[in-house]
Amino acid sequence: MTPATDSLPDLGGEVTLAPEQIAAWQRDGHTLVRGVADDGEVAAYRPIIVEETLRQSAERRPLAERDTYHRAFIQVTNLWRKSEAVKRFVLARRFAKIAADLMGVDAVRIYHDQALLKEGGGGHTPWHQDQFYWPLDTDNTITMWMPLVDCPVEMGALTFASSRDALGYRSEMPISDDSHREIASFIAKNHLPIVVGDLRAGDATFHSGWCLHSAPPNRSDRMREVMTVIYYEDGARLKSPESEHERVDREAWYPGSEPGDLAASELTPVVFHR
């Protein structure tokens, strides 16, 4: 049984970032913040998020019958709209303030959340850029990626290509085998440093929308349980779609909108304002 929402930790309080963490995000497009949620908070929310993800997911095929994308993880989006308990986690001011502090903005909205469960034996997550899909006219976008279990590299910890050269790259394809080959070739050609490390439950990486990232296979027999929340600067507007993916996202997250409108809807509320 899901506990009463008001009995769950409120995820109040603040995390103070070190100057080098902000500098790393601005320079490399990603940074690691340890202990964003403590053990008790993770223990309270983890079973709720995992149970709701498995309940909402339509994926029932064995791993061997799936393509690369669907072997990478079981994925469910906008869990906060389906569960009051998950909503308390996703809309947490603590997480949103870290996003705002890293981007150096006064207010942020959520774009959406995504639960990403990489099964034991699950495949790699191809190299990609999140913002390929987003119809936003700003580069002030950021994703929090928080494991709900300890996540060593062999379980599929997030992997980043680091440097300003990586941030300047713009992929023209969705996450796929093709994006993996193209971006891996770009990384090798430009000798970009790769950053990956073991994470504990409640640690979080934060990466920009154009950050090049992937994840290795889960070589363990345990589920890699991760919750993500995407944020962007309040006041951003919608751009003319450059792909069918951007058009679909605009219609999904901003129903009835047009290019040039404020990127604001009931699906993308303000979650932090100074």
C-alpha positions, 0 to 999 in steps of 0.5 A: 500500500502506498503511504499517505502523501503527507507522511512522505519526506517533504524534500525541503531544505537546500543543497549548497553547491560548491563553485567548482560544481557550477563551473563544471556544469558551465564548462562541461555541460554536466556536474555531480552533486552527492547526497541530493537526497538522503538514505531515508528520503530515497527509502521512502520514495524508491518503492513508490516510483518503481511500483508506479513505473512497472504498473504504468509500463506496457513493456512485457517482451523479453529483452531478446525480443526488443530493439536497442532502445527498448533493451536500454530501459523500461521508461515511463514519462510524467509519473507526477501526473499519475501519482500524488506521491511521485508528484511530491518528489518530482516537484521538490523545490530542493531539486529545482533550486539546484537546477536554477543555481547551475543555470544561473536563472531566477525561476525554472519549470519542469518539462517532464519526468522520466523513470528509467529502469535498466533491467539486469542484463539490459543493454547500453543506452546509445549516445544522444542529446536530450534537447534534440526532441525539445521545441524550446528556444533556450539552451538553459535546460538541465536534467537531474538523473538520480539513482534510487539504488547504488549505481556502480559503472557496471550497472549502467551509470550515466556516461558523459563526453566532456568539454566545450567541443562536446557542447557545440555538437548538434545531433540531427537524429533521435536516440538510436543505433545511428546516433550511437555510431555518429556521436561515438565517431565524433567523440573519437575523432575529437579525442573528447574525455569521457567521464563516468563514475560510481554513484550512490542512491540519492546522488545526482548528476545534472546535465544540459540538454545538449550534453552528449551522454550514454550509459553502458549495459547493466552487467549485474542481475539487479535493476538499475532504478533511476528517476529523472526530472527535466527543467528549463528556464521560466520565460522561454518561448516555443520555437518553430519545429525543426523536426517531427519530434519537436512538433510532437513534443510541442503538441504534447506538452503545450497543447493549442500553442504556436511557435513564439508562445511562452513555453508554459502549460499546466504540464510544465509548472514553475517549481522554483522561483527566487 
